[in-house]
Amino acid sequence: MREVAARTTFRARNGVSRLTRLRERLCDAEWRRYGYLLIAGKLVGLALVLGAIVFVSSVVGGDVRADEAPVLKGNDIVNPINTMWTLVAAFLVFGMQAASRCSRPVSAAPARL
């Protein structure tokens, strides 16, 4: 059993059986038709992807030209940054409190009557 498996893998590795099989299939009209259909399907798929790219870029994209950069003041940048890190910190604290409540054993919770 091992000899047969080793022999078939050897033949598959050096490509002799694959080339022979390809040659036989190219002579058969049904296999040629199958190959043409396979290649045509791949080309249609490629054409659809390229068409979608062109369509989206023409609809979404526009003429982009350099404009004069707006003058930014310090507060235009700093205030949104402060707001974002404060919100992130608040969400992290909320998550830590919820996780500590969920991980606490029932016996450690105070008894409420």
N, C-alpha and C positions, 0 to 999 in steps of 0.2 A: 504494500500500500504506500509506503514511504517512497519507494523508488518511482512509482507512477506519479505521485505528487511532485517529487523533485524533478522528474523529467518534464512534466507539463509546465512547471514554473520556469524551468530553464528555457524551454521553447518560447514561453511568453516573454521572458526577459530579453532574449536576443532578437525578438521581433519576427522570427521566421514564420510562426503560425499566424501572427496578426497580418503580415503582408500577404500571405497565401490566402487567408480568409478575405482580405480586402480585394485581392485580384479576382477571386471567385465571385464576390458580390458585385463588383463592377461589371462583370459579364452578364449578370442576371438583370433583366429589364425591370422587374419589380423592385429589386434593391436599389437600382439607379433612380427610379421614381421616388422611392422613400428618401434617398439622399437629397434629391432635388427639393422635395417638400421640406425636409429638415433645414436645408440652407435657406430656402425661401422664407420659412417661418422666422428664422433668426434675422434675416434682412428686414422683414416687415417689423419685427420688434425693435430693431435698431432705428429704423426710420420713424417709428412712433415716438421713441424716446427723444430723438433729435428734433422731431417736429414739436413735441411738448416743450422742449427747452427753448426753441425759437419763439414759440407762441407765448410762453410765460415771460420771456425776456422782452418781447415787444409790448406786452400788455403792462407789465409791472415796471420795467425799466423805461427810462426816458432820457432826454438829453441832460447830461450832467456836466455842468460847467462850474468852474471855480468862482465863488462869490467872495466878496469881502467878508472876512471873519468878523462876527459880532464882538463887540467889546464886552468882556465879562468882568463883573466885579467880584470881589472875594466872597461876598455873601451868596452870590448866585450858585456857587459850587459848594460851599461849606455847609449851608443849611440842609440841603438834601442828603448829604453824606452823613451828617449828624442824625438826621431823622432815620435813615436806613439802619445804622448800626444800633441805635436805640431800640428799634423794632425787632431786629434780629436778636439782641440780648434779651428782650422781653419774652420772645417766643422760646428761647432756650431755657429761661428760668421757668416758664410755664411747663415746658416738657419735662424738666427735671422734677418739678413738684408732682406732676402726674405719674411719672415713673416711680418716684419714691413711695407714693401712695399705693401703687399697684404691687410693688415688690415687698411691702411691709407684711409680715405674718399677721394672721388674724389675732393671735394671742397678744401681740404687742399693741394693738389698738386699744384705746381706753374704752371701758365699758360705759355705755350710755343707757340710762334707765328712763 
